[in-house]
Amino acid sequence: MAALRKDGRVGAAWWEALDLQRIVAEVGTPLFVNSEAQLIRNVQRIRDAGRTAGLRHPMRLYPPLFPNSNPLTVHCFQELGVGSLVQLPNELELLQRFGFDDFIVSPGHISDEDVAFWSKTGYRVFLSSLDEVKAAVDLGAPAVCVRVDGLDSTKPGIKAAELPALVRLLERADVRLDSYEVYWGSGNSLEQMLEGAERTFGMFNQYFPMAASIDFAGGHGFSYDDGDDEQKHFGWLRYFTALTALAKRAEIPENVEFLFEPARDILADVGVLVLEVARDVIRGRETNLVVVNGSRMLMPSAQLRDRRHHTRFLDRSGQLVDDEGPGVRAAIRGCTVLRNDYVLPGEDYWVPDGVGAGCYLVISDVGAYCATQHMEFLNVPPAPEVLVDPSGVAHLVTARGPDLDKWRHLQTERKPLVNMMKGGGE
Ligand SMILES: Cc1ncc(COP(=O)(O)O)c(C=O)c1O
């Protein structure tokens, strides 16, 4: 095994084989770069694990669109036979425009109008409350799908205590339960996911023995800290091996389809963010600072979730800087005046000597919940996204937002809407 480097990684990541500077020369920085080959590998890892584990149930993957919302980046799902989970009508419209046609819908809580909208699409719509199920039943739906909140929390989903009432409601209306999705939160360990699966099978036998499919949702943990590119992925083989045994013990009929909605594990290590270092390291009494031309607004969820990402620097000619020699620990600061504009949480990123203005910072594992969560709160325009295909060709898939992107809907002058004074408008 190769020596553990200062950034904690073992061996080379996919992006280290790319001449990132050639892409930077075309589109500049900040820049998200995604690897289609890595995305395909991540799907295949799951499929292979299912096959090796001898999982007998038909398995279907439905990663949600919201963690990486670029239809060109996830376009290979179509050739791979991977579906998409959508939560909003605009996501469905977008994906259909790009030729996608295999969907499930997990919309959170929705109005009766939205229940009617989704019912008409004919896709499996996982409804999150008894009230929403009742709305679908009133519309004459012959079958429904439900989302169960395994955590019994304030998240959308029918609570465990409500399941007997759900069964009564469906029996009275003579409506079939087609499928149920159980969500157990995100970033779960193998043990947590298996505990969830066991309880999910329990629900099948107690409440839903007629279900044609069981949806295990997402939440399969991805270890951002791990230095090994394989180890950081969820333990799919052990998971499927144990799941197969659990399904057998629970006597789940083998024709019941198993659906999975992993996002982080499929998408996280597909993307890197490339930023340019704006100044030589600013050495402080307590904290050193590396100032880059990015902002926490490019990937706000890293700060929000206190998520550590691996970082590496490239020199001015785009070569990886050796991180085995001397250097300093530093915080990575964004380019706005806001006190808390730190690109990543923490103050201890390793900065080798020689890193300074004109060098580049590469942040790993940003393919899920990063570009897609970009906010223009600090007037920072959206970064472009590039997709490198398996033959090595880099494609622009999102153009850089122009400097005035934040104000793209700004009116050129005030437009009176309505007179709010009582008796006005006459
Ligand atoms: C219903 C549902 N499915 C799948 C996911 C994806 O989860 P993860 O990224 O943890 O795999 C989420 C995340 O919020 C979710 O709410």
PDBQT file of the ligand as one rigid body, heavy atoms in Angstrom, charges set to zero:
ROOT
HETATM    1  C1  LIG A 501     -35.673  10.456  -0.438  1.00  0.00    +0.000 C 
HETATM    2  C2  LIG A 501     -34.194  10.553  -0.566  1.00  0.00    +0.000 A 
HETATM    3  N1  LIG A 501     -33.563   9.639  -1.321  1.00  0.00    +0.000 NA
HETATM    4  C3  LIG A 501     -32.224   9.682  -1.479  1.00  0.00    +0.000 A 
HETATM    5  C4  LIG A 501     -31.460  10.677  -0.887  1.00  0.00    +0.000 A 
HETATM    6  C5  LIG A 501     -29.984  10.658  -1.130  1.00  0.00    +0.000 C 
HETATM    7  O1  LIG A 501     -29.307  10.347   0.013  1.00  0.00    +0.000 OA
HETATM    8  P1  LIG A 501     -27.722  10.154   0.027  1.00  0.00    +0.000 P 
HETATM    9  O2  LIG A 501     -27.098  11.312  -0.661  1.00  0.00    +0.000 OA
HETATM   10  O3  LIG A 501     -27.413  10.131   1.477  1.00  0.00    +0.000 OA
HETATM   11  O4  LIG A 501     -27.423   8.851  -0.653  1.00  0.00    +0.000 OA
HETATM   12  C6  LIG A 501     -32.080  11.645  -0.088  1.00  0.00    +0.000 A 
HETATM   13  C7  LIG A 501     -31.291  12.694   0.539  1.00  0.00    +0.000 C 
HETATM   14  O5  LIG A 501     -31.766  13.596   1.175  1.00  0.00    +0.000 OA
HETATM   15  C8  LIG A 501     -33.485  11.588   0.076  1.00  0.00    +0.000 A 
HETATM   16  O6  LIG A 501     -34.140  12.481   0.820  1.00  0.00    +0.000 OA
ENDROOT
TORSDOF 0
